[in-house]
Structures are given as structure tokens and as C-alpha cells.
Amino acid sequence: GSGFLTNKGENAAYDIELIKPYYRYLTKELKHNQKIKLDIEAKKIQIQYFEKNQRGGYLKRVKNFYLDTKTVSKKFYYIKSINISYNPHMKSDFSDLRFAWYNSTADREEEIPYYIEEKVDSEWVTVWVKVTELKNNTDTTIHVYYGNSDATSASNISATFSYSEPRTIGYVVSDKIVNNGIKILSLCDNNTIIIGDHTFHLDEQEAASIPAGDVQIGDAIKVKGLAQIEGAGNVDDIIVPISWAGTLFIYGGMRDSQDTFCMLCPWGTATVKIYNGSTLEKTVTVDSSGVCVTNDITSGHAVRIESDIPILVFRYGGGGQDAWAFYPATTDYLYGPSVSNSAYVAAGSEGATVSYVASNGKSGTVSVGANSQVNLGGKDYVGSGSSGSGPAIRIKGSKPVGAIQQADHDGTESTVFVPLKEMGTKFGSAIAAEYIVVAAPYPNTVCKVYDPSGNLIGTKTGGSRDDVNWIGFGTGNDTTYVQGGWKLESNKPVWVYYEADDNGDETNLLGYKQMRQYVYPEPTYSIGEEEVAKPTKPQLLEPENGGSTNDDTPTLRWEPAMNADNHTLLIDNDADFSSPEVTKILGPTANSYTLSSSEALPEGKWYWKVKANNSYGENESDVWSFIVDKTPPLPPELISPSNGYATDDNEVTFVWNATQDNTTNSSYVSGIAYYEIQIDDDPNFTSPLITDTTTGTSITEQVEGRLYWRVRAWDEAGNPGIFSEVRNFTVFSYSIKASPNELQMQRGSSHSITLSIYLDYGDPENITLSYTWRGENKPSNIDVTFGKNNVTLEENNKTVPVNISIEFSSGSSATTGTFTCEIIATSDYSGIQRKINISVTVYSMLF
């Protein structure tokens, strides 16, 4: 079975990231919402391959990987690069590969994202897989399915290299970035970016910044998705991706007299040695707080940095030149977008034989001496061109090497060469670009540049070479090509750098691969033996367990099993399925079945399950139950308001007694779900003014007018019950005012007041007016005359009152003194009264 997986080298094998349950195929006890500790102690992930049989379902052969981890103390999402050799049961282009994780919490397999990095049809494929959960002292199982001739590729780079919540993808390592601040550009929607104490929520092509001094060395960079995060000033380049951690770094191009190396170790305390050529210059202790060391490296020598555990490294020249994040020394192919002036390849203590090829067709082999460098730019090698116009280049060392391009005509910056596994398909920057240049390892690669508004401003297609091709936008000059907030997208993996318009610095760009996480020690994998693949467990969906329906021919749904030849649906009124009412054999991908009229289920409780079968065995779902209930609930008994009730309060509380579901046809009933109240001005409720629901036995509504109400229950199966009796009630309110409300009059005189009546709410009603004298002291010989004794309040009287004149006349012998006349208004239909007092003083003579 070793042909199913090959390890392509120390660096290539361990591109994994740890995330939260988002991909789905692990075993063991992995709990949600746990954080990660980046410490690992050896454990394994087991990956199984399944093939499908001739009938189209997945089954058969299993291959086991073991992903050995060390001290992952909490659950971790990890993105892992694996190499798979072709198997005759696979499609030749590997488009039928699918990856799945067993979610032990949900007791089911779930598909996980993957991305095909590179492949040779019918030979091998390298795939990035997002491993949903890693935890110490557990075995994690990943299933790899293949053999479906109808399948199309589900490879997805953005899904594979993004997270449901922010994850650590890098660190602030350099004091240059601390002193200059940070520029951020999100390259996806719904992104969250956390740097130190700063949190940003950004959509695609939205930018943000952090001022100088607001971050510290050691601050973690956390993201949900793709983003460019770089220094905001001069000689500061990008943050250091955590996945660029390593124990050996080798670089040339040390032309500044104050070479400064900033180093950080998030996983413990590292002992680091810095060599100037073959001479050990410094031994430094590096931990999570970071350290910056200045040590002049002799021009022409390679700097070699060795560490006992992985570290992150950033270099800049103290004199103001050449900042870049170090990528670990490697024997992989390394790609550089443009040899603008120099292309330095450096070797370590063993030296190296370096092969090279450029997009202009120049190629060769050169010997790089121990602890030294070779410049592949210039006429003796591949040539060069200013402002990004030089050729793209690919190199490979027989021993670990590192490489950079250095200096276009302004001569102040460097960018790093990386292997194919670091390439992406989307890049961008919050900073304006003078030019953008691309190394494309695949022929006929199409790149497109978009301005900050998302408008396409440039499309270029690379050459037809199958080793390296050059693509450039705005190259060869120093004018502004595009304002900050731009993005570049490609149809194939590429590596990109750009020159900043504000300071002329060539700057690396972060892509999808730099969004992955890293742990130390890194997980490893191995291949197990083939074994037979039985069907997975079907997962029931609906009717929900313990639920109910008023449909006696319901549709039953489930998640079909993987590797199934067929599924068998069983329904019985007994949990032991001794004599199933329904037995239905369905196909390998069947996920639902609707009962026919001949299979209609009587009212009552029913049990159901689904079995998945293939020639190697079967697996069955859990047993669920549901109730068929078609009988409406009984009517509720109304309590208040009573029939004929009248009130001037438009907040009315309606109360009724609880009712029961109807057991006439079965003792198994669904139960009362809620009550529905209807209120209308029509006793037939042809178009109710109010329809509301509540799970209780009372509800308060704001109403007015002459109304009717009734209530019915609905059961959990969806059956509407019989309505209660219908009751009527009236909500009516009005107000009265008098002007004036005090009179002074002489015997034998008359005076009038005006009574104004307003409608507050309710339907039109007649108002009858009357009066009485209040108190023990009642007058004599005083007549009270209403201009009208009876008026009708209409809708318009809410704003325009009905005004009535009331005349008080005293005779010559009228009683003198002060008296209280109470004016009484009574609504004829609802009986609502309003009263107002008028003070009347009668004198024998007025002075």
C-alpha cells in the first residue's frame, strides 16, 4: 500500500492547519469550541481511501494514513498536504476524490474541503486537506473516497484555506513593522482580522490600518480568510507567516552594513546560531517575545541561521535596504517573479549544485560554494530588467538553498523565492502599486488586476512554458499603475510581488497558502493496510424524532450512506419492526421517500429506520418515531370578556380555558401546540381584523369598536381545532370639555357655556346629555337648557368636536350662593358615561 502515499520531503509534507469543527471527518472525542495550544505530542490521523463498486456506490478498498502529532492539547483544525499515487479505480484526472471525517459528536461522516495543488494524470496528485480536528492522544480518521465516474472536481482553494473563526496565521516579528504600522487589505467577504488588541471586520477589497507603535513584536495575526498584511512604511515588507517557520535559513544579498535579523519562536525557547559564511557570529536565545540582532554579514557570504526548534525570521538592512520574511532553506523548486537586477542563490555549509531556468528560455547549472552566493542575474546567466521587467526564474538546489531577487533600478528592496506549495490564485494590497509582477509555473496562466472599486483594469496571459512564465502589469516604469485596495486573480497558482508606489519598495504578497496554521512538532502521516468499506450510517432527517404530522402519506428524508448499493426504508407501529407496515428498497443515493395512498398510515405512533446495504454488509440508522394525527383538537371555553362586555380601555385581555387534543381516533395524539384568537367586526369572521397566536391561555390586544371574538387550538401535527363560541364586546371612549366651567350671574339673568365632545376611539354612537345639581345646597329657580340633548359622535369628531350650548337662566327669586351643576354624557349603545362639573354662583346684585 505504500504506493498510495509518498512523502515529498520534510517541508512539503507538513502543510497542515488546525481549525474548529468545520471539516468533518475525525474519530475519537473531539469537542467543539476548544482553543489550541501550539504544542504537540505525537499522535496520528488515520486516512482511509474508499473505492466505489460497478453499480456506482462508494465501497471497497481502504488506505490508512497516520498523521502523527505531538502535544496538541486542545482541538485543532489543520490543513495538510498529502501526496496520493494513482489507483486504477480512480478517475485519471483525480476529479472523483472526496475527503470525509467522522464526526463522533454527531455520529456521522461529513465531507471536508480540499484543494488539488498539482497532479500528473494517471500518476499522482498532491492535495491539501483541511483536517477538522486534531487533539493529543487521539487517532483521527479521514476517509478518502474515489471511483465515481460521474464525479466532477470539488477542489476549492478558498474553502480549504479559510476558517469559521479567526485562526493564527502569522506574527509581528520585525521592529520595522512595529515602528511603521500596518496596512491591511481583506481579499474575501465576511473576514475578521485580529492583530494584537485590534479587530477588523472587513469585506473583499476593504482596507484598514494600525498606527505606528500600536503593535508589538510577538503579536499574533489571526484571520478568518485571505488578507494582505504588510508594513505601512519603508523597508518593512510583510508579516511573517507562521507556516514559514523552520530550523535552517540560508540567504545571500547581504549588501547592507547593518544586517538586522528579527526572530521569534511561538513554541518554546530556541537556541539560534547565526553564521557569517562559515564563521559562527552569534548564539542567541529566541522565545515568543522575539529578538532583533544586528550583525554585519560580509558581502558575498551567505548568512546561515540554524535553530534547534522552528523559528520565524525577518531580515532588514539597518541602512535602509532589503527587508524580507525568510522562507526556510529547501531543495524544492523555487520561483521568483522577476530578476529586476540581481537574483541571489545561497548555499549552506555543504554548498549546492543549482539548476535554473528563466521565462526567457535561458537555463543552466551552476555550482554554489559552501556558505556563499551566486547572482543569477546579468548576461552570464538569465539577464535582468528594471522595474519588474526582468524574466521570471525557477531554481532547484541539490542541497538546501534560499533565494531572493534584489533591487530594481531604485535599489532598495528584495523579495523572496518560494516553492509551488506556497503559490496562490488571489493577491492584493492596500498600498498603491507602480507595477505587479508574476511567476507562473503553468502555461497560459491568465491573470487579471482589479482596481479598488472592483473594476477590471488589466488582463494578461503568461507564456506557454511548462516550467516558468513571466507576467507583468505596469512594469518597466515608475508611474502609478493602480491605487491602493487593488487585487490580482489568476486561474492557476502563481507567486507575486509588487512595487509600492509611495516608497519604491518591492514587497511580497500573501496568498491562500500563507493563511494556513502551523504547529510544532508537525503532524506526520503514514499509510495503513487496505480494508473493506461497508456502508456508513444513514442519518435520519424528517419527520423529526418524536414529532408529529397530519399527513398520512408523509415524505421521509435522510442523509444517504456512503458506499451503499441500496437503502431500505422500514416503517412499523412496533419498535422491534417485527412486521413492518412499509418495506421499501431504494437506490444507492436515495435520500427520501413519499408514501403512496395505498401505503397511507392510520393515526397513531410509528417507528422508522433506514438500512444501507452493499455486498460487504449493512449499516442502519437510529430508530426514530413520529405520530400521525389528523383529528382536530377540542374547542376551548371562553372566560373573559363576557358576552356584551363594554369598556373604554382599548387594551383588552382575552382569557379562555385550556383544551385537550382529541383522542377519538387514537390514544397517541400530538398535543396542543398553540391557540389562535380571531377578532373581527363581522360575526362571520369573513376577514378578521386581528389574527394572533399564543401558547398560553390569555392574550392582550389593542382594539376598538363593536367587535366579536373567538378562539381555537392547533395541535403539533398542524390540525386546526374547532372554534369556541363567538362573543361580542364594545370598546368605546370619548371626552368632554366645558368652556367656561365657572359662572357668576345675577338673579334674573342668563349665561351660556359651550360643551365640546370628542371621540377618542370606537364606532359612531349617540350621546345623550343630562344634568343634576350636586351637593346638599341645591338651587331653586335656575333653569338649565341644552342646545341639543342628543348628538352622534362620528369618525371626524376625533379632531373636530361636537359643540353644544348650555344656557343657565336664573329667576328674580333664585337662590343665591355657589352651586355645582354636573353635566352627564351617556353613550346609548355602550353605556359609557362622562361627567363634568360647572360651578354656578348667583348674586342678588353685582357690584
ABEGO torsion letter per residue (X at the ends): XAAABBBAEAAAABBBBBBBBABABBBEBBBBGBBBBBBBBBBBBBBBBBBBBAAGBBBEBBBBBBBBBBGBABBBBBBBBBBBBBBAABBAAGAABBBBBBBAAAGBBBBBBBBBABBBBGABBBBBBBBABBBBGBBBBBBBBBGBAABBBABBAAAAABBABBBBABBBABAAAAAAEBBBBBABBGBBBBBEABBBBBBBGBBBBBBBGABBBGBBBBBABBBBBBBABBGAEBBBBAAABBABBBBBGBABABBBBBBBBAAEBBBBBBBBEABBABBBBBBAAEBBBBBBBBBGBBBBBBBABBBBBBBBBAAGBGBBBBBBBBABBBBBABBAABBBBBBBAAEBBBBBBBAAGBBEBBBBBBGBBBBABEAABAEBBBGGABBBBBBBBABBBBBBBBEBAAGABBBBBBBAAABBABBEBABBBABBBBBBABBGBBBBBBBAAGBBABBBBBBABAABBBBBBGBGBABBABBBGBBBBBABBBBBBBBBAAAGBBBBBBBAAAABBBBOBBBBBBBBBBBBBBBBBBBBAOBBBGBBBABABBBBBBBBBBGBABBBBBBBABAAGABBABBBBBBAABABBBBBAAABBBBEBBBBBBBBBBAAEBBBBBBBBBBBBABBBBBBBBAOBBBGBBBABABBBBBBBBBBBBAAABABBAEBABBBBBBBABAAGABBABBBBBABABBBBBBBEBBBBBBBBBBAAGBBBBBBBBBBBBBBBBBBBBOBABBBBBBGBBBBBBBBBBBABEBBBBBBBBBBBBEABBBBGBBBBBABABBBBBAAAAABBBBBBBBBBBBAABBBEBBBBBBBBBBAAAGBBBBBBBBBBBBABBX
